[in-house]
């Protein structure tokens, strides 16, 4: 195992998050924050701090993301990963939920008290503070303000990122691809049922629905991922 040393920065953005949402980095830089893009073991943003203050490891979810992770039961795995990574490195874990929680009640028919129970479990059982912001711009504004509150850039500690020299095995890479589509729990169920990614890609909506936890809506989403023509249009 080796380490990559970075000069002090204000915010490290997870490489996957940056590829999906490059606007975050642009906004950070336009407000004078020094940024870096690296794979993070957990979370989407790491806000570094001066000695005496705790860096903050932030996971960002839209309300839709939160709903999907609750539905698939991935929320607990994700919370555990975030909490463990933060504790190991001495960070403060933080979950930002972006958007109106009432969407889950209005459009999915969920009881709002059930959603709030999940949130209070995250705060009490996993000790992860949860912040609900109205939209992406509010999330960005909070991240900028929080990063600046953690001290001057040049005084912030250097980030040491552990890098495994051993590459992922073929099985790990297959699982990684499946997880990027449906998350860790359903990925394993799909692979147990269909054995290969090719078989998953060739499955019909009806065949996908045979897997426990995959309803018609999720089956349609998986089918469309593999059967929709991609274009380079914005």
N, C-alpha and C positions, 0 to 999 in steps of 0.2 A: 504494500500500500504506500502511495506517495502523496505529497501535498502540493497544491498549486497555491502560491502566495499572490495576493492581489494588493495593490497599493490601496490606501484608505478610500472608501467610497461611502456614499450615503445610503444607496439602495442597490441590492442585488436582485435582479429579476430572473426568475426561473426561465430557462431557455424555451420551454414549451409554451409558457404563458406569453413570453415575448413574441414568439412566432404567431400566436393567435391574436394578440392584442398589442401591436407595436405602438399604438397611440399612447400607452402608458409611459413608455420610455421618453417619447417626444415631449410629453407634458412635464415630466420630471426635469428633463434637461432644460426646458424653456424657463423653468423656475430656479435654475442655478444649482440643481442637485447633480452630483456626480453619480453615475450609474455604471453597473456592469451586468453582463448577461452570462449566467452560468447555470448548469443543472443543480437544482436544490434537492436534497433528499426528501424534503416535505415542504409544503407551502408554496406560495406563488411569489412572495416578496420577503426579503430579509432586510430589515431596517437596522443598520449598524449604529452603534452608540459609543460615546466616549466612556473612559473608565469611570465606574461608579453608577452607570446607568445600564439597564438591560437592553440588548438588541431585541427587536420584535419580529417574530416569524409570523407572517400573515397569510392565511388561506382566504382566497376570495371566491365567493359563490354568488351567482344570481339566484333569485328565488326559484327559478326553473331548475337550476343545478341542484339546489337544496332539495326540492321536491323529488327529483330523480334519484338522488342519493338516499333519501329516506325510503322511497318506494323499493329500491333494490337492496336496501339494508346495508349499503356501502358506507353510510354516514359514520357508523361506529368504527369501522376499520380505518377510515380516513382520520377520524378524531384521535384514535389511538396512535397512529403514525405521527400526526402533528404534535401531540403531547409528548411522545417519547423522544422525538427529534429535538424538540425545544428543551426538554429536561436534560438531555445528554450534553447539549452544547451550552446550556445556561441562558437560553433565550426565553422570552415571554411569548407564548403562543397566543394567536388572536384570529378569530374568524369574522370576516366581514360578509354579511348577507345583503345583497344589493337588490332593492326593489320592494314592492308592496307585498307583505305576507298574505294579505287578503286574496291575492290571486289564486292561491292554492285552495281556498274555500270556495271562491266564486266560480272558477273554471274547472276545478278537479273534484269538487264536492267533498273535500276533506273538512273535518271539524277543526276549527282554528285552535281549539285547546290541545288537540293532538300534536299539531305543529309546535305550539308553545312548550309542550312537555318535552319534545325532543331538544329544543333550545335550552330549557332549564337543566336537562340532563348533561348537555355539553358543558354548561357553565359550572354545575355543581359536582358532577361525577368526574369529568375530565379536566375541570379547572381551566377551561378555555373561555375567555371573555368573548361575547358575541355583540357585534355592532351592526345595527340595521341602517343602511344608507338608502336614500330615495332613488339614486341612479348612479351611473358610472362616473359622471363628472363629480358628484359628491364624494365618491370613493377616492378618486384621484386627489381631490382637494384635501381630504383627511390624510391620505398617505404622505402628501407633501408637507402638511403641517406637522404631522407626527415625526417625520424624518428630521425636520429642522429642529424640533424640540429635543432631539437626542444629542445635540452638540455640534460643534464645528467639524467639518469634514476632515481636516488635517489631523484632528485629535482622536478620530475614531480608530478603533482597533482594526488590525489587518485580519481579513477573513481567510481562514485556512480550510480549504475544501479537500476532503479526503477523496482520492480517486483510486478506484480499484484497477489494478493492472490487468486482471483476468477478464477477458471479454465475456459477454453473456453467452451461454450455451444456446444451441439451436432450439431446445425446448423452451428456454427462458424467452427467446426472441418471439417464438410463436405465441406464448402466453401474453407477452407485452403487446403484440398487435391486437389480440383478442380483447385485452383489457382496455385498450384505447377506444374500443367500440362500445363495450357494454359494462366496463368496470370489472373488478377482480372476482366477485362472486359469480356473476352470470357467465364470465369468460370460461371459468373452469367447468361449469355445467354444460355450456355449448360444446366445448372440446371433448368432454366425456361422451356426449351424445353423438357428435359428428366426426370426431377423431382428427380431422384436418381442417385448416382454414379454407381450402378449396371446397370441401363438402359444405361448410357453413355458407360460403358464397353462392353455391349452387342450390341451396335449399329454398323451398317455397315458403311463403308466409305461413301456410298451414303446417308445414313440417317444423318450422322454427317454434311454433306455438306448443309443440309437444314438450319442450323443455320447461321444467318448473320455474315459475317466476317471469316467464315471457308471455305477455298478453298480446292481443292483436296489434295494439299501437306500437309496442316495442318491436314486434316481429316485422311490422311494416317499415320501421326505421332502419332495422338491420338490412332488410331486403333492398331498400332504396340506396343505402350506402354502397352496396356491391353492384347495383344495376342502374345507377344514374350516370349518365355521361358527364364527365368533368370538362370544364372549359376554363380558360385563363382569364375570362372576363371578370371584372371587379364586381 
